[in-house]
Amino acid sequence: MQIAAPPLVTDVPDTKSVLDTSATLPIAGYLPTEQQADLVNNGRAVVINRCLERYGFEHLLSTTQSGTFQHTYTADGRYGINDLVRAERYGYHPALDGNTPTARPLREAPISTDLEMVMTGGLDSSGRRLASRKLVNGQMPPVGGCVAEAARKLGARDGRTYLDTELAQVLSISSYEQSFADSRVQDAVQKWSSCMLGEGYDIDKDPTVAPDRFPILNNQVPSGVEIRQAVADVTCKIHSNLVGVWFAVETAYQSALIDQNLQELAAAKDSLDTAISRATTLMAGAVS
């Protein structure tokens, strides 16, 4: 989904003001916050576990805090590392506080054929039939299994998906790619790159690849070399106002893309609002 001509940008904030205000991109209005995503996913888990109980199975899913949505649609981290205090302490590593949430089932035992039938009704994730629906413990599983039952209770239109965010996420990717190619962002990238070269780092194409030389996943703590580069990275972003420029330009692209797809986005937002409302009711009942 392309914008025919570069959109007008009338106001370019400085990097600090963008980050201090936790400004969000326009597409965030069509996506759940972290808390809303957790609420809907937890409501889904409640429905699935209740469904499993009817067929004699123990609970399979735990409630969790995922924290995976809203962060992606703010300037914080979207254009690479930008927090000087964190860079000085962690380099390119995430904060090493041990609190990264992990979603996992209550048990890790192999799923039996009967349990799989109750969970899926013999369908794969795309709705294609893999096995004929059959009785389990004397009862016929719901159409599409407990997974589809939960989706229906959350208001899913097709019985399979319960958070209608696909279009919004596609537009988010498109706006990111188009804004990065925009000459105004490329000028800011060049200023950042020149600043980095002056600090002894030759990275001239994309600031988000700056951490690639450090095997973050293999090391628990950052090295001094990593920290020094990360500090230079953030400092040069501030001097070039890269985050402020990129955020302003991408905001303009997203606004234009939203205007092009407003009807479909509005329908998806209605679906999301329904899921949030129904999950709220489900979770209230689960704790009462």
Salt bridges, closest charged atoms under 4 A:
ASP20 OD2 - LYS16 NZ 2.56
GLU53 OE2 - HIS59 NE2 2.50
ASP114 OD1 - LYS134 NZ 3.87
ASP124 OD2 - ARG128 NE 3.23
GLU149 OE1 - ARG54 NH2 2.93
ASP164 OD2 - ARG157 NH2 2.12
ASP182 OD2 - ARG184 NH2 2.84
GLU226 OE2 - HIS93 ND1 2.82
ASP233 OD1 - LYS237 NZ 2.56
GLU250 OE2 - ARG78 NH2 2.71
ASP273 OD1 - LYS269 NZ 2.94
